[in-house]
Amino acid sequence: MPLSQSGLVLPSASRRSVLRGIAGAAALGAGVPLLSACGGSGSSSDPKTVSLGSNASDAVPKKAYQSVYTAFQKQSGITVKVNTKDHNTFQEQINSYLQGTPDDVFNWFAGYRMQFFAAKKLSTAIDDVWAKIGDNFSDAMKNLSKGEDGKYYFVPMTTYPWAVFYRKSVFQKYGYQVPTTWDQLVALCKQMKKDGLVPIAFGDKDAWPAMGTFDQINFRLNGYDFHKSLMAGKESWTDAKVKAVFDHWSELLPYHQDGFMGRTWQDAAQTIVAKKAGMYVLGTFVAQQFTNKDDLADLDFFPFPEINSAYGQDTVEAPTDGFMVSKAPKNHAGVVKLMEYLGTPGAEETYLKTDPSVVAASSKADTSSYSALQKKAFDMIGGAKSLTQFMDRDSRPDFTSTVMQPGLQKFLQNPKGVDSLLSSIERQKKTIFASS
């Protein structure tokens, strides 16, 4: 798939296919044990080999990861034997895979997804690795890599932020200022509407984009800790704090693009490209739609505005991919060396030479080859006090796919019915989170 010159194109299958592939309880419950370790008999006991289960089945990330493993082999003399499976299949069957005889190391996601398997004792703590690599990462990225027990279980590799995207020329033409507070955002929406623009581009045909807007409003209004706790099923969806999120969202709805149920995120992005819409809340993969060099150079973004001064703009939504160690790796010494290498800025820089669709997770990575948009994304993530992962990664995927996706669409179509909707969400949440 062609990459945008912005260097910030998320391969279109990645975020969406993960969401679809993990729908239901398959990702966290019993799966068909088709996904197995290299050779089908568990990880290697060869001290010169480390086996790795990979979900990087798309051509570009697969090639990029291989370049990292090759560089590691040259440095250490240890071969990484990669067991690549279809991205969706990997997600659907990972639970049974980890309970069987998995590879030594495997690709996975930071945050709740990592914590789930750490709590189930299906992953090995790697505090010894972090003793070596800790200085390469921000405090927010460190927290994102810890299990609920405070131990490290994850080494981050790549990430990208969600923000509010706009075209600089449109703001210049109308004299718009970047809003930093909620009131300024609402006022800007009103002005854009008067000027004949769609204030906020929006497409929710695939049901996941709306989750990003919810996240932004929730952690801006209620803070990172409440947001994380709500996603983990520990807060009530009938709480007044949650109702306040939807009250704020209702204030913005008149400025959202009409017909969103029949529009994909790509179609919504085209209204920004065509200068028919003023803003768009999305991840940096929106740049994929800017195929003209001049249009791409005109694309910019700002963090979602402050709502509650107690929290400001200190949280950034930054889905992060990386690596975990299985419960009983055969080659523990080799695994430690590999994970230490993967946690270096050099490993990330090697990856990004092939796949510039994301940015490095390490705060010490070389950004000299980054585009202006990439540098801004990198700085935004590196400067965050707290990082979230996106609703489907910060919570149980069966809950987000079967309850929150349709629930948010019901709200968007009938915002006045929010009270009964939140009661329904809370009932379903209790049932789902009570299951293993």
Order of alpha helices (4+ residues) and beta strands (2+ residues): alpha-beta-alpha-beta-alpha-beta-alpha-alpha-alpha-beta-beta-alpha-alpha-beta-alpha-alpha-alpha-beta-alpha-beta-beta-beta-alpha-alpha-beta-alpha-beta-alpha-alpha-alpha
